[in-house]
Amino acid sequence: MILLIILTIAFVITLISIFPTIKIARRFTLLDDPRKRPHPGRVLKRIVPRAGGLACFIGIVITIILFIPLEKQIIGLVLGILILLITGLLDDKYQNFSPYIRLLTQFIAAIIIVGTGTTINFITNPLGGIIPLDQTVGNLLTLLWIVWVMNMINWSKGVDGQMPGIVVITALVLGLLSFKLYLDGDPNQLTVTKLAFATAGSALGFLIMNWYPAKIFPGFSGSTIFGFLIATLSILSGAKLATALLTLLVPATDFVYTFFRRILSGKSPVWGDRNHLHHRLLDLGLSHRQITLFYILGSAILGAIALTLDSKGKLFAAVLVATIILGGILWLNFFGDLSERQDPDNG
């Protein structure tokens, strides 16, 4: 019962907070204006308020204060998302904010989490047992994991509703996993479960207003705050990185392909383009709503699979599904023009 209350409170506070956030965004010119903020990946031509991370921050932090003990790890988490919020609002205000500065602040937020003792201490061996990690390796892996997930989520906001939809499903999957561990006798997992449901509730509240046609965009702050929370939750829930990764496999595969595609083409991986999976699906003729539902349903199916499989099964499923997804991405990038809807007047 308490988990549903937490989810509902986070949902309501975030949803209500969006209305003053829109006014603030317009008052201080925190807007997504295609004329002032050109981007090759842009798919909309209208002016939309950004700063969505502010509403998400309010919803999550208030819910944390109400329901979760303010221990060292939670305080570090709040400080981390505060840094991401400030960075995102500056990015919303100053249109040409350097992506390298954004990347630096992501690492700072991740370092704060590691400093609170939240780290990956072991990796589950798919063939049985665990692989312990020394502190240095564990800390480095934690930093890379958190920053990767933040950017993965940030790169998955190309169409309305896509990013918060993915976050809702992933947070619920991690919340259910943590709750199961709590029932199995780990009392520390109750806090993680509450945080996961708070994250899901906030993302759901934001999804309502970000659904096509979006009334507000998450901006860098909204997407990285949610990515930061998902990455941290996956560590706190017993280093269940495989569960999170399998649930996020569609955007994860797109991220890896995009990252190496940009490098191999001589471009910086942090500079955007219009060749993500969601862009190719748009070119294929799918609508914003259809693409968002594809990502949501894909995450839900993979999340359900992740909750039922052991480590070996997750590895097999991840490799199989990632191969299929990568094959689809390659097809769309190299042969997608053959599948695009044709104008009936042109044949």
C-alpha positions, -999 to +999 in steps of 0.1 A: +000+000+000+028+024+009+044+019-024+013+029-043+010+060-021+046+069-029+041+064-066+009+085-065+024+113-044+054+116-068+031+115-098+008+142-085+035+166-072+054+163-105+023+168-126+012+198-106+048+213-107+048+212-144+024+241-147+045+267-128+076+252-145+061+261-179+055+297-167+090+299-153+104+285-186+086+312-206+095+340-181+132+332-182+133+321-219+141+285-211+125+274-244+132+250-272+132+274-301+142+258-335+153+293-347+177+299-319+186+263-310+193+244-342+200+207-338+203+181-366+181+157-346+152+180-342+119+167-354+095+195-342+094+231-355+073+247-328+085+265-296+081+244-265+091+252-229+121+232-216+132+230-180+111+199-174+138+186-150+127+212-125+092+196-121+108+162-119+133+174-092+105+189-071+084+157-074+112+133-065+128+154-037+096+161-019+086+125-021+120+115-007+117+139+022+082+126+030+089+088+028+126+080+028+152+084+056+178+110+047+208+088+050+242+095+035+235+078+002+202+095-002+217+129+006+244+123-020+218+113-045+198+145-039+230+166-042+238+148-075+204+155-091+207+191-079+239+195-098+223+180-129+193+203-125+214+234-124+235+223-153+203+215-173+187+249-166+219+267-177+218+245-208+182+255-214+190+292-210+223+294-229+216+276-262+251+267-271+262+252-238+292+229-243+284+192-243+318+186-227+308+208-197+276+187-194+297+156-195+319+169-168+290+176-145+277+141-151+310+127-138+309+151-108+274+138-099+286+102-103+317+109-082+294+121-054+275+089-055+307+068-053+318+090-024+288+080-004+298+044-007+274+034-035+296+013-057+296-020-077+314-045-055+309-076-076+296-089-109+274-120-111+290-147-132+264-160-157+281-194-154+276-194-116+289-175-086+301-140-084+332-121-096+344-098-067+359-064-077+385-045-058+376-009-047+394+009-075+379-012-103+345-011-086+345+026-083+356+031-119+330+008-132+304+026-111+314+060-126+313+046-162+279+029-156+262+060-141+275+083-168+266+058-196+230+053-184+226+091-180+236+096-216+217+066-228+185+080-213+194+115-226+198+102-261+163+086-259+142+117-258+140+123-295+102+119-297+075+131-273+069+107-244+098+084-253+122+091-224+097+092-195+079+061-208+112+041-208+120+054-173+086+045-159+090+009-169+126+005-159+120+021-125+090-002-118+111-033-128+139-023-104+113-015-078+097-049-081+131-066-080+141-046-048+107-054-032+113-091-039+147-089-023+131-071+007+106-099+011+135-124+009+150-108+040+171-078+030+156-048+050+178-023+032+159-029+000+128-012+013+144+022+009+155+013-026+120+001-034+105+034-022+130+054-043+122+033-074+085+038-070+091+076-065+111+077-097+084+058-116+057+081-102+076+112-112+083+099-147+047+090-151+036+125-141+060+140-166+049+116-193+013+130-191+025+164-202+053+151-225+030+129-245+026+140-281+021+168-287+043+177-257+035+207-235+070+206-221+103+190-229+126+174-202+157+192-214+191+179-203+181+182-167+151+160-169+166+132-189+199+131-169+181+132-135+161+102-145+191+084-160+211+092-128+183+077-106+180+046-128+217+039-128+219+044-090+189+023-083+203-006-103+234-005-081+215-001-048+192-030-057+220-055-053+241-046-083+213-058-106+229-041-136+219-070-159+182-065-150+184-027-158+204-033-190+180-059-203+151-036-197+169-008-214+182-029-242+165-010-271+180+024-262+212+008-250+218-009-284+210+023-302+234+042-280+263+018-286+257+018-324+254+056-325+285+061-303+308+040-326+291+052-358+300+088-349+336+079-340+341+058-371+328+086-392+353+110-377+328+129-355+327+135-317+302+111-301+288+139-279+276+160-309+241+150-320+228+140-354+196+126-369+204+089-372+191+075-339+167+046-341+137+069-333+147+091-362+148+062-386+114+050-374+100+085-381+115+084-416+097+050-420+064+067-414+057+059-378+041+086-356+055+100-323+029+080-304+036+048-322+074+051-316+069+059-279+046+029-275+072+008-293+098+018-267+075+014-238+062-020-248+097-031-257+110-021-222+080-037-205+085-071-223+122-071-217+117-060-181+093-089-175+118-113-190+145-099-168+125-105-137+119-141-145+154-152-158+186-161-139+219-145-148+227-170-175+193-166-190+196-128-190+229-129-208+215-152-235+184-130-239+204-098-240+228-111-267+199-125-288+177-094-285+206-070-290+216-088-321+180-085-335+178-048-326+212-041-341+202-059-372+171-037-374+191-005-368+216-015-396+187-022-420+170+011-413+203+030-417+214+014-449+182+002-465+156+022-448+148+042-479+134+011-495+109+007-467+098+043-464+062+052-472+060+066-507+041+097-517+011+083-538+016+112-563+052+102-569+047+064-572 
